[in-house]
């Protein structure tokens, strides 16, 4: 059965009063399916192009280009304990952030739920619907221009079908989570996803992703952190891609060999699209400004590639994680990502990503495997 055979009507909403009327029946403890369509066109933030909602066998397509959303959505989705059902919600939450800065009150991510109930890590919505509901979704409009107006009938159908099955999928997955005793674990991971999406200043330690700087002295690592945090904040302020301000390789080059004059700095950053005169001056001064002890101390060390005892410890941890994952019937990558093992081995500090339920099942197994 194809989903188009059972596609219901979904009104096109482009006025605030119509949106308020559609949202009015949604009370506390309701379950609402939600999806978005968004575009990234030379911007930092995804531009929300369409909001799709499903509640109590009612469906709606809401035009965020025509109707302000925040004052309408926050009282319904953030201020009361509505369960918002989404699939692979990370980017959708980012697109919704201007209207729901802290995300929905209670998120139920169906992709995460599927991983907890033995359906694999990162299952697509199309595969999930086919497995649980027996319906086939058409993905013909995946790369559509969702900012165009009017949308085609095909686009509207595709968008509606993305929320039609969220309620039955949620019901099946919620039951399976409860049967396995994984409801609390799933809720914790959904809350973590919300926090990550609402982090308004980005990663506070972005230098950790640059293994090429692992052998640098702490002062250089601290300067790299300063530059990368400046890039993050500035990209958000200008709403431009990070790479338009500074490519990763440029950041490493400038910090590794700080230019001693504005002219040389300009030569090495020529052609960078969003690095205008004001940003050039700001970045040059940032590179030249001395570091203080507090800034250096606040910089987490960059973890390099493990070798020797560290590499052996990580392999032993991976084996322990694989064994436990089989016992728990969840994917090893859901239980513990390799980067978290590397961080633990290389720093000796329990990673924040492994707090919560993961600490309870992993700590006593992994701690003895740290290299002496």
C-alpha positions, 0 to 999 in steps of 0.5 A, spaced: 500 500 500 502 506 498 501 512 502 498 516 497 492 511 497 490 514 504 492 521 504 488 525 508 486 533 507 491 538 510 489 545 510 494 550 507 494 555 513 497 562 512 493 566 517 494 567 524 487 566 526 487 560 522 493 557 526 490 559 532 483 555 531 487 549 528 491 549 535 486 550 539 484 543 541 491 541 543 491 540 550 496 538 556 498 531 555 496 531 547 500 527 542 502 531 536 506 529 530 511 534 527 515 535 521 519 541 517 521 542 511 527 547 510 532 550 506 540 552 507 541 557 502 548 560 503 546 561 511 548 559 517 541 557 520 536 553 516 530 557 513 524 554 515 520 553 509 514 549 512 511 546 518 507 540 518 502 538 524 498 532 525 493 531 531 487 527 533 487 525 525 487 532 523 493 535 519 495 541 517 501 545 512 503 551 515 506 557 511 512 560 516 513 565 510 506 568 511 504 567 519 508 568 525 509 562 529 513 563 535 507 566 539 502 561 537 507 555 538 510 556 544 503 556 549 502 549 545 508 545 545 513 548 550 508 551 556 504 544 556 506 537 557 504 535 550 508 530 547 511 532 540 513 526 535 518 527 530 523 523 526 531 524 526 529 531 529 536 534 530 536 539 524 528 540 525 529 543 532 535 547 529 530 550 524 524 551 529 529 554 534 527 561 532 520 559 534 521 554 539 528 556 542 528 550 547 524 545 543 518 542 545 516 540 552 517 533 551 520 530 545 519 523 542 524 521 537 522 515 533 529 514 530 532 514 537 526 509 539 527 505 533 534 504 535 532 502 542 527 497 540 532 493 536 531 496 529 538 499 528 541 505 528 539 511 524 533 507 520 530 512 515 523 514 516 521 511 510 523 504 512 520 505 519 513 506 516 514 500 511 516 496 517 511 498 522 505 500 518 506 497 512 505 503 507 510 506 502 512 513 502 514 516 496 521 520 496 520 524 490 520 531 493 526 530 497 530 535 494 524 540 492 525 548 493 520 548 499 521 556 499 517 557 492 510 559 492 505 556 491 508 549 493 505 544 488 500 539 489 505 533 489 509 537 494 503 538 499 502 531 498 509 529 500 509 534 506 502 531 509 505 524 508 511 525 512 506 526 518 500 522 517 504 515 520 507 519 526 501 517 531 501 509 529 509 509 529 509 512 536 504 508 539 508 502 536 514 504 539 512 507 545 509 500 547 516 496 545 520 501 549 515 500 555 516 492 554 523 492 554 524 497 560 527 503 555 522 508 556 526 512 561 533 511 557 529 514 550 526 520 554 533 522 556 536 521 549 531 525 547 532 531 552 539 531 550 538 532 543 533 538 545 539 541 549 544 540 543 539 543 538 538 549 543 545 551 544 546 558 542 553 559 542 555 552 539 560 547 542 564 551 547 570 547 546 570 546 538 578 545 538 577 538 540 575 536 533 582 538 530 586 532 531 592 536 527 592 540 533 593 535 538 601 536 539 600 543 539 602 547 546 596 548 550 597 556 548 596 554 541 590 550 542 587 555 547 588 560 541 585 555 536 579 555 541 578 563 541 579 563 533 573 557 532 569 560 538 569 567 534 568 564 528 561 560 531 559 567 534 560 571 528 557 566 523 551 566 527 550 573 528 551 574 520 547 568 518 553 566 514 556 559 513 562 558 518 566 556 512 565 563 509 568 566 514 574 561 515 575 554 513 578 549 517 585 549 514 585 557 514 584 557 522 589 551 523 594 555 518 593 562 522 593 560 529 599 555 527 603 561 524 600 568 526 601 573 521 605 579 524 602 584 520 595 586 517 597 586 510 600 578 511 593 577 514 589 579 508 594 575 503 592 569 507 585 570 507 584 573 500 577 570 497 574 569 504 566 571 502 564 573 509 570 576 511 569 583 510 573 589 513 570 589 520 571 582 521 578 582 518 580 587 523 577 583 529 580 577 527 587 579 526 586 583 533 584 576 536 590 573 533 595 578 536 591 579 543 595 575 548 592 569 552 591 569 559 592 564 564 585 563 565 583 562 558 589 557 557 586 553 563 579 553 560 581 550 554 580 542 554 586 539 551 585 536 543 585 529 543 590 526 538 590 519 535 591 513 540 597 509 539 600 504 544 597 502 550 591 507 549 590 504 542 589 497 546 585 500 551 580 503 546 580 496 542 578 492 549 573 498 551 570 497 544 570 489 545 566 490 552 561 495 549 560 490 543 558 485 548 554 489 552 550 491 546 548 484 544 546 483 551 542 489 551 539 488 544 541 495 542 546 498 537 553 499 539 554 506 536 547 508 541 551 505 547 557 508 546 560 512 540 568 510 539 569 518 540 567 517 547 572 511 548 577 515 545 576 521 549 575 517 556 582 513 554 586 520 552 583 524 558 582 519 563 575 523 565 568 520 564 565 524 558 559 528 558 556 524 552 556 518 557 553 521 563 546 519 565 543 511 563 550 510 560 554 511 566 550 506 570 551 500 565 558 502 562 562 505 568 564 499 572 566 495 565 570 501 562 574 504 568 578 498 569 580 498 562 584 505 562 591 504 561 595 504 567 
